[in-house]
Amino acid sequence: MKAITSLIIVLTFGFLTGCAQMSPLANNQSSGTLSADMRFIDPNNHISVAEHYEDAVDRIKAKLQAQKELLQEYERHSYYYGQRGQDVHSHALANIRQYEKSIKENMKEAAIHRKMALE
């Protein structure tokens, strides 16, 4: 009886481990697109790399603005959303935080590459 129980526990643990996500979702969203674009830029051309990061900031700012508008719409008409309202609200706030963090990181990278280009 103990052998069967132990076997079931090991198999269940193995199955759950195999289905687990190995990388954070936020990194997959933001860096997946950016790294695909970076393949075509010479890493020694710091001006192009800085422009790439600045373009990424522009794209993220557009997404940020859309999330802020969604949040404002929710705050004006929260009764439209019913039981899912809190989910919409918290998801929009989480997206806004993530986009603001990405903007700061990309601006920092762009500044570093602009500085390298001047040197």
C-alpha positions as protocol buffer text, in pm:
chain_id: "A"
residue {
  index: 1
  type: MET
  ca { x: 0 y: 0 z: 0 }
}
residue {
  index: 2
  type: LYS
  ca { x: 284 y: 241 z: 85 }
}
residue {
  index: 3
  type: ALA
  ca { x: 458 y: 158 z: -241 }
}
residue {
  index: 4
  type: ILE
  ca { x: 151 y: 246 z: -448 }
}
residue {
  index: 5
  type: THR
  ca { x: 97 y: 571 z: -257 }
}
residue {
  index: 6
  type: SER
  ca { x: 462 y: 666 z: -298 }
}
residue {
  index: 7
  type: LEU
  ca { x: 449 y: 587 z: -669 }
}
residue {
  index: 8
  type: ILE
  ca { x: 138 y: 802 z: -718 }
}
residue {
  index: 9
  type: ILE
  ca { x: 299 y: 1093 z: -531 }
}
residue {
  index: 10
  type: VAL
  ca { x: 619 y: 1069 z: -739 }
}
residue {
  index: 11
  type: LEU
  ca { x: 426 y: 1048 z: -1066 }
}
residue {
  index: 12
  type: THR
  ca { x: 204 y: 1342 z: -967 }
}
residue {
  index: 13
  type: PHE
  ca { x: 506 y: 1550 z: -871 }
}
residue {
  index: 14
  type: GLY
  ca { x: 679 y: 1458 z: -1197 }
}
residue {
  index: 15
  type: PHE
  ca { x: 374 y: 1554 z: -1399 }
}
residue {
  index: 16
  type: LEU
  ca { x: 338 y: 1889 z: -1223 }
}
residue {
  index: 17
  type: THR
  ca { x: 708 y: 1964 z: -1264 }
}
residue {
  index: 18
  type: GLY
  ca { x: 689 y: 1888 z: -1635 }
}
residue {
  index: 19
  type: CYS
  ca { x: 398 y: 2126 z: -1682 }
}
residue {
  index: 20
  type: ALA
  ca { x: 551 y: 2413 z: -1485 }
}
residue {
  index: 21
  type: GLN
  ca { x: 646 y: 2733 z: -1664 }
}
residue {
  index: 22
  type: MET
  ca { x: 1021 y: 2781 z: -1647 }
}
residue {
  index: 23
  type: SER
  ca { x: 1051 y: 3152 z: -1724 }
}
residue {
  index: 24
  type: PRO
  ca { x: 853 y: 3454 z: -1602 }
}
residue {
  index: 25
  type: LEU
  ca { x: 572 y: 3566 z: -1829 }
}
residue {
  index: 26
  type: ALA
  ca { x: 670 y: 3934 z: -1817 }
}
residue {
  index: 27
  type: ASN
  ca { x: 1015 y: 3861 z: -1955 }
}
residue {
  index: 28
  type: ASN
  ca { x: 867 y: 3660 z: -2241 }
}
residue {
  index: 29
  type: GLN
  ca { x: 639 y: 3945 z: -2343 }
}
residue {
  index: 30
  type: SER
  ca { x: 882 y: 4233 z: -2341 }
}
residue {
  index: 31
  type: SER
  ca { x: 1220 y: 4083 z: -2428 }
}
residue {
  index: 32
  type: GLY
  ca { x: 1093 y: 3835 z: -2687 }
}
residue {
  index: 33
  type: THR
  ca { x: 1003 y: 4107 z: -2933 }
}
residue {
  index: 34
  type: LEU
  ca { x: 1303 y: 4321 z: -2852 }
}
residue {
  index: 35
  type: SER
  ca { x: 1556 y: 4041 z: -2894 }
}
residue {
  index: 36
  type: ALA
  ca { x: 1408 y: 3951 z: -3234 }
}
residue {
  index: 37
  type: ASP
  ca { x: 1469 y: 4306 z: -3355 }
}
residue {
  index: 38
  type: MET
  ca { x: 1816 y: 4319 z: -3201 }
}
residue {
  index: 39
  type: ARG
  ca { x: 1940 y: 4032 z: -3419 }
}
residue {
  index: 40
  type: PHE
  ca { x: 1969 y: 4266 z: -3716 }
}
residue {
  index: 41
  type: ILE
  ca { x: 2153 y: 4548 z: -3538 }
}
residue {
  index: 42
  type: ASP
  ca { x: 2531 y: 4554 z: -3513 }
}
residue {
  index: 43
  type: PRO
  ca { x: 2610 y: 4557 z: -3139 }
}
residue {
  index: 44
  type: ASN
  ca { x: 2907 y: 4788 z: -3201 }
}
residue {
  index: 45
  type: ASN
  ca { x: 2684 y: 5053 z: -3361 }
}
residue {
  index: 46
  type: HIS
  ca { x: 2571 y: 5213 z: -3037 }
}
residue {
  index: 47
  type: ILE
  ca { x: 2364 y: 5483 z: -3206 }
}
residue {
  index: 48
  type: SER
  ca { x: 2147 y: 5220 z: -3377 }
}
residue {
  index: 49
  type: VAL
  ca { x: 2112 y: 5024 z: -3055 }
}
residue {
  index: 50
  type: ALA
  ca { x: 2012 y: 5341 z: -2867 }
}
residue {
  index: 51
  type: GLU
  ca { x: 1757 y: 5424 z: -3138 }
}
residue {
  index: 52
  type: HIS
  ca { x: 1621 y: 5070 z: -3110 }
}
residue {
  index: 53
  type: TYR
  ca { x: 1565 y: 5113 z: -2737 }
}
residue {
  index: 54
  type: GLU
  ca { x: 1405 y: 5453 z: -2793 }
}
residue {
  index: 55
  type: ASP
  ca { x: 1171 y: 5302 z: -3054 }
}
residue {
  index: 56
  type: ALA
  ca { x: 1082 y: 5031 z: -2804 }
}
residue {
  index: 57
  type: VAL
  ca { x: 1000 y: 5304 z: -2551 }
}
residue {
  index: 58
  type: ASP
  ca { x: 766 y: 5468 z: -2802 }
}
residue {
  index: 59
  type: ARG
  ca { x: 585 y: 5138 z: -2862 }
}
residue {
  index: 60
  type: ILE
  ca { x: 557 y: 5071 z: -2490 }
}
residue {
  index: 61
  type: LYS
  ca { x: 428 y: 5424 z: -2428 }
}
residue {
  index: 62
  type: ALA
  ca { x: 146 y: 5358 z: -2676 }
}
residue {
  index: 63
  type: LYS
  ca { x: 54 y: 5039 z: -2489 }
}
residue {
  index: 64
  type: LEU
  ca { x: 79 y: 5225 z: -2158 }
}
residue {
  index: 65
  type: GLN
  ca { x: -159 y: 5494 z: -2282 }
}
residue {
  index: 66
  type: ALA
  ca { x: -409 y: 5227 z: -2391 }
}
residue {
  index: 67
  type: GLN
  ca { x: -396 y: 5065 z: -2047 }
}
residue {
  index: 68
  type: LYS
  ca { x: -443 y: 5401 z: -1875 }
}
residue {
  index: 69
  type: GLU
  ca { x: -748 y: 5468 z: -2093 }
}
residue {
  index: 70
  type: LEU
  ca { x: -887 y: 5126 z: -2004 }
}
residue {
  index: 71
  type: LEU
  ca { x: -835 y: 5201 z: -1636 }
}
residue {
  index: 72
  type: GLN
  ca { x: -1007 y: 5539 z: -1667 }
}
residue {
  index: 73
  type: GLU
  ca { x: -1298 y: 5377 z: -1849 }
}
residue {
  index: 74
  type: TYR
  ca { x: -1328 y: 5122 z: -1571 }
}
residue {
  index: 75
  type: GLU
  ca { x: -1319 y: 5391 z: -1303 }
}
residue {
  index: 76
  type: ARG
  ca { x: -1591 y: 5591 z: -1483 }
}
residue {
  index: 77
  type: HIS
  ca { x: -1817 y: 5294 z: -1552 }
}
residue {
  index: 78
  type: SER
  ca { x: -1719 y: 5020 z: -1309 }
}
residue {
  index: 79
  type: TYR
  ca { x: -2076 y: 4894 z: -1299 }
}
residue {
  index: 80
  type: TYR
  ca { x: -2047 y: 4777 z: -1663 }
}
residue {
  index: 81
  type: TYR
  ca { x: -1794 y: 4512 z: -1569 }
}
residue {
  index: 82
  type: GLY
  ca { x: -1993 y: 4323 z: -1307 }
}
residue {
  index: 83
  type: GLN
  ca { x: -1807 y: 4054 z: -1116 }
}
residue {
  index: 84
  type: ARG
  ca { x: -1504 y: 4074 z: -1346 }
}
residue {
  index: 85
  type: GLY
  ca { x: -1455 y: 4440 z: -1259 }
}
residue {
  index: 86
  type: GLN
  ca { x: -1190 y: 4384 z: -994 }
}
residue {
  index: 87
  type: ASP
  ca { x: -999 y: 4155 z: -1230 }
}
residue {
  index: 88
  type: VAL
  ca { x: -1002 y: 4419 z: -1504 }
}
residue {
  index: 89
  type: HIS
  ca { x: -892 y: 4685 z: -1257 }
}
residue {
  index: 90
  type: SER
  ca { x: -604 y: 4487 z: -1105 }
}
residue {
  index: 91
  type: HIS
  ca { x: -490 y: 4358 z: -1445 }
}
residue {
  index: 92
  type: ALA
  ca { x: -478 y: 4711 z: -1588 }
}
residue {
  index: 93
  type: LEU
  ca { x: -281 y: 4834 z: -1285 }
}
residue {
  index: 94
  type: ALA
  ca { x: -34 y: 4545 z: -1318 }
}
residue {
  index: 95
  type: ASN
  ca { x: 13 y: 4618 z: -1689 }
}
residue {
  index: 96
  type: ILE
  ca { x: 70 y: 4986 z: -1616 }
}
residue {
  index: 97
  type: ARG
  ca { x: 337 y: 4903 z: -1356 }
}
residue {
  index: 98
  type: GLN
  ca { x: 508 y: 4661 z: -1594 }
}
residue {
  index: 99
  type: TYR
  ca { x: 506 y: 4907 z: -1885 }
}
residue {
  index: 100
  type: GLU
  ca { x: 645 y: 5187 z: -1667 }
}
residue {
  index: 101
  type: LYS
  ca { x: 921 y: 4956 z: -1549 }
}
residue {
  index: 102
  type: SER
  ca { x: 1001 y: 4858 z: -1909 }
}
residue {
  index: 103
  type: ILE
  ca { x: 1013 y: 5223 z: -2014 }
}
residue {
  index: 104
  type: LYS
  ca { x: 1262 y: 5304 z: -1738 }
}
residue {
  index: 105
  type: GLU
  ca { x: 1481 y: 5006 z: -1827 }
}
residue {
  index: 106
  type: ASN
  ca { x: 1479 y: 5084 z: -2198 }
}
residue {
  index: 107
  type: MET
  ca { x: 1553 y: 5452 z: -2140 }
}
residue {
  index: 108
  type: LYS
  ca { x: 1846 y: 5354 z: -1916 }
}
residue {
  index: 109
  type: GLU
  ca { x: 1981 y: 5121 z: -2188 }
}
residue {
  index: 110
  type: ALA
  ca { x: 1938 y: 5392 z: -2452 }
}
residue {
  index: 111
  type: ALA
  ca { x: 2126 y: 5642 z: -2234 }
}
residue {
  index: 112
  type: ILE
  ca { x: 2409 y: 5392 z: -2182 }
}
residue {
  index: 113
  type: HIS
  ca { x: 2443 y: 5333 z: -2556 }
}
residue {
  index: 114
  type: ARG
  ca { x: 2424 y: 5706 z: -2634 }
}
residue {
  index: 115
  type: LYS
  ca { x: 2707 y: 5759 z: -2386 }
}
residue {
  index: 116
  type: MET
  ca { x: 2911 y: 5479 z: -2547 }
}
residue {
  index: 117
  type: ALA
  ca { x: 2853 y: 5630 z: -2891 }
}
residue {
  index: 118
  type: LEU
  ca { x: 2991 y: 5965 z: -2773 }
}
residue {
  index: 119
  type: GLU
  ca { x: 3304 y: 5800 z: -2637 }
}
